[in-house]
Amino acid sequence: MRTDITNIHKQTPHTGLTEALEVFAGGTSVHFNTGDWRNNTPVYHADKCRQCLLCTPCCPDSSIPVTDGKRAGFDYDHCKGCGICAEVCPFDAIEMKAGNEV
């Protein structure tokens, strides 16, 4: 059974899911806002950031958008609060705070 993953939501009955929850379409994670799963939230301090962009490739959820070679805030709809970005930042421009409130 192949299911269009874009039709799966919180109210989907178990019979509407794929066997073993297999995903048959790529690039669909953007449709699922998983940011409410997080227990910790990164806080971006622009005044400390030197735009080295070390945080960007380390983010497993691609939640640090870069535009014209510069990063700004976070994509909190998809950030799961793992804290990897804060660990790799050499300038302490990212701080982790408890909870998932932005």
C-alpha positions as CSV (number, residue, x, y, z in Angstrom):
1,M,0.0,0.0,0.0
2,R,1.4,3.4,-1.0
3,T,0.1,6.4,0.7
4,D,0.5,10.0,-0.3
5,I,2.3,11.3,2.8
6,T,0.9,14.8,2.3
7,N,-2.5,13.4,3.2
8,I,-1.3,12.1,6.6
9,H,-2.3,14.2,9.6
10,K,-3.1,13.9,13.3
11,Q,-6.6,12.5,12.6
12,T,-5.4,9.8,10.1
13,P,-6.5,6.4,11.3
14,H,-4.0,3.6,11.6
15,T,-5.5,2.0,8.5
16,G,-4.5,5.1,6.5
17,L,-0.8,4.8,7.3
18,T,1.7,2.9,5.2
19,E,3.1,-0.4,6.4
20,A,6.0,0.2,8.8
21,L,5.4,3.9,8.1
22,E,7.5,3.8,5.0
23,V,7.8,7.1,3.1
24,F,7.5,6.9,-0.7
25,A,8.0,10.5,-1.6
26,G,11.0,12.7,-1.0
27,G,11.1,16.3,0.2
28,T,8.0,16.0,2.2
29,S,9.4,16.9,5.6
30,V,8.6,20.6,5.0
31,H,4.9,19.7,5.2
32,F,5.3,18.5,8.8
33,N,5.9,21.2,11.5
34,T,7.9,19.2,14.0
35,G,9.2,22.1,16.0
36,D,6.6,21.6,18.8
37,W,8.5,18.4,19.7
38,R,11.4,20.3,21.2
39,N,12.2,20.6,24.9
40,N,14.9,23.3,24.4
41,T,14.8,26.3,22.1
42,P,17.8,28.0,20.5
43,V,18.0,31.8,20.9
44,Y,20.0,33.7,18.2
45,H,22.0,36.7,19.4
46,A,22.7,38.7,16.2
47,D,25.1,41.1,18.0
48,K,27.5,38.2,18.7
49,C,27.2,36.4,15.4
50,R,30.2,36.8,13.0
51,Q,28.4,35.0,10.1
52,C,30.9,32.2,10.0
53,L,28.0,29.9,9.2
54,L,29.4,26.9,11.1
55,C,26.0,26.3,12.6
56,T,24.2,25.9,9.3
57,P,25.6,22.6,7.9
58,C,25.5,21.1,11.4
59,C,21.7,21.5,11.8
60,P,20.1,18.1,11.2
61,D,16.7,19.8,10.4
62,S,18.0,22.6,8.1
63,S,16.4,25.0,10.5
64,I,18.9,27.8,10.0
65,P,18.0,29.7,6.9
66,V,20.8,31.5,5.0
67,T,19.9,34.3,2.6
68,D,22.6,36.1,0.5
69,G,25.4,34.4,2.5
70,K,24.0,35.5,5.9
71,R,22.0,33.7,8.5
72,A,19.2,35.3,10.5
73,G,16.9,33.6,12.9
74,F,15.6,30.0,13.1
75,D,12.9,28.0,11.4
76,Y,11.1,27.2,14.6
77,D,8.5,25.2,12.7
78,H,11.1,22.5,12.1
79,C,13.8,23.0,14.8
80,K,13.7,20.2,17.3
81,G,16.1,22.0,19.8
82,C,18.9,19.5,19.7
83,G,21.5,22.2,20.5
84,I,24.1,21.2,18.0
85,C,24.2,24.7,16.6
86,A,24.9,26.2,20.0
87,E,27.7,23.7,20.6
88,V,29.5,24.5,17.3
89,C,29.1,28.3,17.5
90,P,32.6,29.7,18.5
91,F,31.1,33.1,19.3
92,D,28.3,32.1,21.7
93,A,25.8,33.7,19.4
94,I,23.3,30.8,20.0
95,E,22.0,30.1,23.5
96,M,19.7,27.2,24.4
97,K,16.8,27.9,26.7
98,A,14.5,25.4,28.3
99,G,11.1,24.9,26.8
100,N,9.7,25.2,23.3
101,E,8.4,28.8,23.5
102,V,9.9,31.2,21.0
